[in-house]
Amino acid sequence: MSCVIPFSELVPNANVRFTKIDGQYYMSIRDLIMVFCETDNKYAAQIWSRVPENHKNEVQDFISDWKFPGPGQKNQDVITLQGAMKLVMWLPGDTTKDFRSSMVNIITRYLTGDHSLIQEITDNESMGGHNSYLKFINAAGQEVKRKHTEMMEEIPATSYIYATHSPAFPGLVKIGRSKNVKARISSGNTFTAPAPHVLIAMAPTFDAMRDEKEAHDHFSNARREGEFFELSHKEAKKYLSSVIKALHDQELEEFSSGEKGSLVFV
């Protein structure tokens, strides 16, 4: 007997295949890793192969092998729900981190005598061990989704610093800013440029006004008029890559790690 359990509360459209062997439920280890590590089938297999032998030995008694129905299917490792709880402790990814936090929270509540656990235990008993395990796993996933949503809401909008050139202005490079570089160049070519501007390079930024000013100041000695500078294409590309994009990547890393807090830019 085999079935599929939806884990869409952790990862959209994610499923884990289950089977029942000698009255015990088992799930596909590869599917489980795909869900918790939010990765594809190939990389999930690599993650499982890299799990240290001492960890695998700890769950060996919970592992069997099974061939799920379908074309091209081969025997693969499956694990009980109890074993899966242990396996998740070693897997990489945000979902597994939050799962571990949920486990620590339960232990802390137990050790501090939290009486609300009594009702939860009663509820788990009534729904059965199989459904109780699934409820706990999905609850951990919900917390990951909540944190991810909060982070996405706080991330500032990305704009771009871009560099273009036009045959109408030989030897000159235009450095500007825009949220939509393609539309900006198209608009300029339609209404102002005597010859089409062509994109040289572009770099993401969380603060377009700041970084455009920094670029203009950096090349101030080469400024000829407005946003036009007497530069080589190589110089423009190097600056956008090594300064503008590098700063963006640094700020993104600081934001993601929580070091910078919520970024709010004009």
Secondary structure, 3 states (H helix, E strand, C coil): CEEEEECCCCCCCCEEEEEEECCEEEEEHHHHHHHHCCCCHHHHHHHHHHCCHHHHHHHHHHEEEECCCCCCCCCEEEEEHHHHHHHHHHCCCHHHHHHHHHHHHHHHHHHCCCCHHHHHHHHHHHHCHHHHHHHHHHHHHHHHHHHHHHHHHHCCCCEEEEEEECCCCCCCEEEEEECCHHHHHHHHHHHCCCCCCEEEEEEEECCHHHHHHHHHHHCHHHEEECCEECCCHHHHHHHHHHHHHHHHHHHHHHHHHCCCCCCCCC
